[in-house]
């Protein structure tokens, strides 16, 4: 079959080659109606160099490039952190001319292994946002659809088909925060986070352990709260119980995320402790809403929208390469040092 060229499209529409070229690039120097006619004709003729974003804007598709439907499965308790990731997903899906369906899974749905309505209809690939139970993920993986997870349980994922995982790196960033705390003379450092929940939290705890060991400091397990909790320390009552169980208040408390850090600061202030003068506190995620409340919070930045885009890129790659081995991808994070960890305020 003869390769379709810009000149072929121009001849069909009796337009100049230059006009057609600009229209195919979606240039606003060409009237919208003309761009539509050119792009539509190019689709009909089988022109292969049309960008997916252009096809998506004009709601067109070719026999060579049908729309793909990507389904995102997310928990109902989404916050600003997850919302910005979904924004990145949406941007990349649109850029690549795919359809996006967002489904929220309740705790009841998860327990009862209930799929969203019409889930099995016209689904080409799946993105998991957050960690779900093994039974629920296995049910999805048995469908053998291309699947990418953001994070995974500590014990890994099921073995049905191929699935990729993207994790926001935490070990090195937390180790750097520990080094920052130790450099100010702090030795009694605690940690709060449910390490049984997911791989990313586990990595953050490993960074805590590595930082202490590299400094030849003993780890006081009495000021470490890492056991499983029903709400994973996402409720202030669980954080309050953890701090109450400490035999003494540490010089610093490293928290698995910003939510926990905010609760720790509230609990310490309730007891009359000052942050950071009496106790240094750090978080993770750099959640915009929380850092506006506690603008002093030392944390770790995750490039959320870029993470969302990377999830889609990996999923599209997996759709094209179903037989490649499973991949686990770590995305770099960056510590942000603020006043909540600066014991010597004159050095801030």
C-alpha positions as CSV (number, residue, x, y, z in Angstrom):
1,X,0.0,0.0,0.0
2,X,1.3,3.4,-1.0
3,X,2.3,5.6,2.0
4,X,-0.1,8.6,2.3
5,X,1.7,12.0,2.2
6,X,0.8,15.6,3.0
7,X,0.6,16.2,-0.7
8,X,-2.0,13.5,-1.1
9,X,-4.2,15.1,1.5
10,X,-3.7,18.6,-0.1
11,X,-4.7,17.2,-3.5
12,X,-7.9,15.7,-2.1
13,X,-9.0,19.0,-0.6
14,X,-7.5,21.3,-3.2
15,X,-5.5,23.1,-0.6
16,X,-1.8,24.1,-0.6
17,X,0.7,21.7,0.9
18,X,1.8,24.4,3.4
19,X,-1.8,24.9,4.6
20,X,-2.3,21.2,5.1
21,X,1.0,20.8,6.9
22,X,0.1,23.6,9.4
23,X,-3.4,22.1,9.8
24,X,-2.0,18.6,10.6
25,X,0.2,20.3,13.3
26,X,-3.0,21.9,14.7
27,X,-1.6,25.4,14.1
28,X,-4.0,28.1,15.1
29,X,-2.8,30.1,12.0
30,X,-5.3,27.8,10.1
31,X,-9.0,28.2,10.8
32,X,-10.6,25.6,13.0
33,X,-13.0,24.4,10.3
34,X,-10.1,23.9,7.9
35,X,-8.0,22.1,10.5
36,X,-11.0,19.8,11.1
37,X,-11.5,19.0,7.4
38,X,-7.8,18.4,6.9
39,X,-7.4,16.1,9.9
40,X,-10.6,14.2,9.1
41,X,-9.5,13.6,5.5
42,X,-6.0,12.5,6.7
43,X,-7.7,10.0,8.9
44,X,-9.8,8.7,6.0
45,X,-6.8,8.3,3.8
46,X,-4.7,6.6,6.5
47,X,-2.1,9.2,7.1
48,X,0.0,7.8,10.0
49,X,1.7,10.8,11.4
50,X,-1.2,12.4,13.3
51,X,-0.5,13.1,16.9
52,X,-2.9,11.3,19.4
53,X,-3.5,14.7,21.1
54,X,-4.7,16.1,17.8
55,X,-7.0,13.2,17.1
56,X,-8.4,13.5,20.7
57,X,-9.1,17.2,20.4
58,X,-11.1,16.7,17.2
59,X,-12.8,13.5,18.5
60,X,-11.4,11.6,15.6
61,X,-9.8,8.2,15.3
62,X,-8.3,6.0,12.6
63,X,-8.5,2.3,12.0
64,X,-4.8,2.2,13.0
65,X,-5.3,4.2,16.2
66,X,-8.6,3.5,18.0
67,X,-9.1,5.0,21.4
68,X,-7.9,3.0,24.3
69,X,-9.8,3.1,27.6
70,X,-7.7,3.3,30.8
71,X,-9.5,2.7,34.0
72,X,-8.2,4.2,37.3
73,X,-9.2,2.4,40.5
74,X,-8.8,4.6,43.5
75,X,-9.9,4.6,47.1
76,X,-12.6,7.0,48.3
77,X,-10.4,8.8,50.8
78,X,-8.6,10.8,48.2
79,X,-6.8,13.9,49.4
80,X,-4.9,16.7,47.7
81,X,-1.9,14.4,47.3
82,X,-3.8,11.9,45.2
83,X,-5.8,14.5,43.4
84,X,-2.7,16.0,41.9
85,X,-1.5,12.6,40.8
86,X,-4.8,12.0,39.0
87,X,-4.4,15.4,37.3
88,X,-1.1,14.2,35.9
89,X,-2.8,11.0,34.8
90,X,-5.6,12.9,33.0
91,X,-3.1,15.2,31.2
92,X,-1.1,12.3,29.9
93,X,-4.1,10.2,28.9
94,X,-5.5,13.1,26.9
95,X,-2.1,13.8,25.3
96,X,-2.0,10.2,24.1
97,X,-5.6,10.2,22.7
98,X,-7.0,7.7,25.2
99,X,-10.2,7.6,27.3
100,X,-10.0,7.9,31.1
101,X,-12.5,6.3,33.5
102,X,-12.1,7.0,37.2
103,X,-13.7,4.6,39.6
104,X,-13.8,5.0,43.4
105,X,-13.6,1.7,45.4
106,X,-15.2,1.7,48.9
107,X,-14.1,-0.5,51.8
108,X,-17.4,-2.5,51.3
109,X,-16.6,-3.0,47.6
110,X,-13.2,-4.2,48.5
111,X,-14.4,-6.7,51.1
112,X,-17.2,-8.0,48.9
113,X,-14.9,-8.1,45.8
114,X,-17.3,-5.9,44.0
115,X,-16.3,-4.4,40.6
116,X,-17.5,-1.0,39.4
117,X,-20.5,-1.1,37.1
118,X,-19.6,-1.8,33.4
119,X,-16.0,-2.4,34.5
120,X,-15.4,-5.3,32.1
121,X,-16.8,-3.4,29.1
122,X,-14.3,-1.7,26.8
123,X,-11.4,-1.7,29.3
124,X,-7.9,-1.9,27.8
125,X,-5.7,-1.2,30.8
126,X,-5.9,-0.4,34.5
127,X,-4.1,1.9,36.9
128,X,-4.3,1.2,40.7
129,X,-3.9,4.3,42.8
130,X,-3.2,3.3,46.4
131,X,-2.9,-0.1,48.0
132,X,-5.7,-2.6,48.0
133,X,-6.1,-6.1,49.5
134,X,-4.5,-9.1,47.9
135,X,-7.8,-10.7,47.1
136,X,-9.1,-7.6,45.3
137,X,-5.9,-7.1,43.3
138,X,-5.8,-10.8,42.4
139,X,-9.3,-10.6,41.2
140,X,-8.3,-7.8,38.8
141,X,-5.0,-9.4,37.7
142,X,-6.8,-12.6,36.7
143,X,-8.3,-10.6,33.9
144,X,-4.8,-10.4,32.4
145,X,-5.1,-6.8,31.4
146,X,-2.1,-4.4,31.3
147,X,-1.9,-3.1,34.8
148,X,0.3,-0.6,36.6
149,X,0.2,0.0,40.4
150,X,1.3,3.1,42.3
151,X,2.9,1.4,45.3
152,X,2.3,-2.1,46.5
153,X,1.7,-4.1,49.6
154,X,4.7,-5.1,51.7
155,X,4.3,-8.7,50.7
156,X,4.1,-7.9,47.0
157,X,1.4,-8.4,44.4
158,X,-0.4,-11.4,43.0
159,X,1.2,-13.5,40.3
160,X,-1.4,-13.4,37.6
161,X,0.0,-12.0,34.3
162,X,2.4,-9.1,34.2
163,X,1.9,-5.9,36.2
164,X,4.3,-3.0,36.8
165,X,4.8,-1.0,40.0
166,X,5.9,2.6,40.4
167,X,7.1,3.6,43.9
168,X,8.1,7.1,45.1
169,X,11.5,6.5,46.6
170,X,11.7,7.1,50.3
171,X,14.7,5.3,51.7
172,X,17.4,7.8,50.6
173,X,15.3,10.9,51.3
174,X,14.6,9.8,54.9
175,X,18.2,8.8,55.4
176,X,19.2,12.3,54.4
177,X,16.7,13.8,56.9
178,X,18.2,11.6,59.7
179,X,21.6,12.9,58.8
180,X,20.2,16.4,59.0
181,X,18.8,15.8,62.5
182,X,22.0,14.1,63.7
183,X,24.1,16.9,62.4
184,X,22.4,19.1,65.0
185,X,23.3,16.8,67.8
186,X,20.1,14.8,68.1
187,X,20.5,11.2,69.0
188,X,17.2,10.0,70.5
189,X,15.1,9.9,67.3
190,X,11.7,8.2,67.0
191,X,9.6,7.0,64.1
192,X,5.8,6.7,63.6
193,X,4.3,4.9,60.6
194,X,2.5,1.6,59.8
195,X,5.3,-0.4,58.0
196,X,2.9,-3.3,57.4
197,X,0.8,-1.3,55.0
198,X,2.8,-0.7,51.9
199,X,6.2,-0.8,50.3
200,X,6.7,3.0,50.3
201,X,6.2,3.3,54.1
202,X,8.5,0.3,54.6
203,X,11.2,2.0,52.6
204,X,10.9,5.2,54.6
205,X,11.4,3.2,57.8
206,X,14.4,1.4,56.2
207,X,15.8,4.9,55.5
208,X,15.4,5.8,59.2
209,X,17.2,2.6,60.3
210,X,20.0,3.1,57.8
211,X,20.5,6.7,58.9
212,X,20.8,5.7,62.5
213,X,23.1,2.8,61.8
214,X,25.4,4.8,59.6
215,X,25.9,7.3,62.4
216,X,26.5,4.4,64.9
217,X,23.5,5.4,67.0
218,X,21.5,2.8,68.8
219,X,17.8,2.6,67.9
220,X,15.5,2.8,70.9
221,X,12.6,0.6,69.9
222,X,10.5,2.1,72.7
223,X,10.2,5.3,70.7
224,X,9.4,3.6,67.5
225,X,5.7,3.0,66.5
226,X,5.5,0.9,63.4
227,X,3.0,-1.8,64.2
228,X,-0.3,-2.3,62.3
229,X,-3.1,0.1,63.1
230,X,-6.6,0.0,61.8
231,X,-6.3,3.6,60.4
232,X,-2.5,3.4,59.8
233,X,-2.0,6.4,62.1
234,X,-4.2,8.5,59.9
235,X,-6.3,9.3,63.0
236,X,-5.1,11.6,65.7
237,X,-6.2,9.1,68.4
238,X,-3.8,6.5,67.1
239,X,-1.0,9.0,67.1
240,X,-1.9,10.1,70.6
241,X,-1.8,6.5,71.8
242,X,1.6,6.0,70.2
243,X,3.1,9.0,71.8
244,X,1.5,8.2,75.2
245,X,3.2,4.8,75.0
246,X,6.7,6.3,74.6
247,X,8.5,6.2,77.9
248,X,9.9,9.7,77.1
249,X,9.5,12.3,74.4
250,X,12.3,11.9,71.8
251,X,14.5,14.7,70.6
252,X,13.0,14.2,67.1
253,X,10.1,12.2,65.6
254,X,10.3,11.2,62.0
255,X,6.9,10.5,60.5
256,X,5.9,8.4,57.6
257,X,3.9,11.2,56.0
258,X,2.7,14.7,56.5
259,X,-0.7,13.7,57.9
260,X,1.0,11.8,60.8
261,X,3.5,14.7,61.3
262,X,0.6,17.2,61.7
263,X,-1.0,15.0,64.3
264,X,2.3,14.6,66.1
265,X,2.8,18.4,66.3
266,X,-0.8,18.8,67.7
267,X,-0.2,16.1,70.3
268,X,3.1,17.6,71.4
269,X,1.7,21.1,71.6
270,X,-1.2,19.8,73.7
271,X,1.4,18.4,76.1
272,X,3.3,21.7,76.2
273,X,6.2,20.8,74.0
274,X,7.5,23.3,71.4
275,X,8.3,22.3,67.8
276,X,11.2,22.5,67.0
277,X,12.7,24.0,70.2
278,X,11.9,20.9,72.3
279,X,11.1,18.3,69.6
280,X,12.0,18.2,65.9
281,X,9.3,16.8,63.7
282,X,9.4,15.7,60.0
283,X,6.9,14.4,57.5
284,X,6.8,13.1,53.9
285,X,4.9,14.0,50.7
286,X,4.9,17.8,50.9
287,X,1.1,17.9,50.8
288,X,0.1,21.4,49.8
289,X,-2.9,21.8,52.1
290,X,-1.0,20.5,55.2
291,X,2.1,22.5,54.6
292,X,0.0,25.6,54.3
293,X,-1.3,24.8,57.8
294,X,2.2,23.9,59.1
295,X,4.4,26.0,56.8
296,X,7.4,25.1,59.0
297,X,7.2,21.4,58.3
298,X,10.3,19.6,57.1
299,X,9.1,17.0,54.5
300,X,9.9,15.2,51.3
301,X,8.7,16.5,48.0
302,X,7.0,14.1,45.6
303,X,6.5,15.4,42.0
304,X,2.8,14.3,42.0
305,X,1.7,15.3,38.5
306,X,4.9,13.9,37.0
307,X,4.2,10.7,38.9
308,X,0.8,10.6,37.4
309,X,2.2,11.1,33.9
310,X,4.8,8.4,34.5
311,X,2.1,6.0,35.5
312,X,0.4,6.5,32.1
313,X,3.6,6.3,30.2
314,X,4.5,3.0,31.8
315,X,1.0,1.6,31.2
316,X,1.1,2.5,27.5
317,X,4.5,0.9,27.2
318,X,3.2,-2.2,28.9
319,X,0.3,-2.4,26.4
320,X,2.8,-2.4,23.6
321,X,5.1,-4.8,25.3
322,X,3.0,-7.4,27.1
323,X,5.7,-10.1,27.1
324,X,8.5,-8.1,28.8
325,X,9.3,-9.0,32.5
326,X,7.5,-7.1,35.2
327,X,9.1,-3.8,36.2
328,X,9.4,-2.0,39.5
329,X,10.2,1.7,39.0
330,X,11.5,4.0,41.7
331,X,10.9,7.8,41.2
332,X,13.3,10.2,42.9
333,X,12.0,12.4,45.8
334,X,13.6,15.4,47.4
335,X,13.9,16.4,51.1
336,X,12.8,19.9,52.0
337,X,14.3,21.2,55.2
338,X,12.2,23.7,57.1
339,X,12.0,25.1,60.6
340,X,10.2,22.1,62.2
341,X,13.5,20.2,62.2
342,X,15.9,23.1,63.0
343,X,16.7,22.7,66.7
344,X,19.2,25.5,66.5
345,X,16.9,28.2,65.1
346,X,19.8,30.7,64.8
347,X,21.2,28.3,62.1
348,X,18.1,28.2,60.0
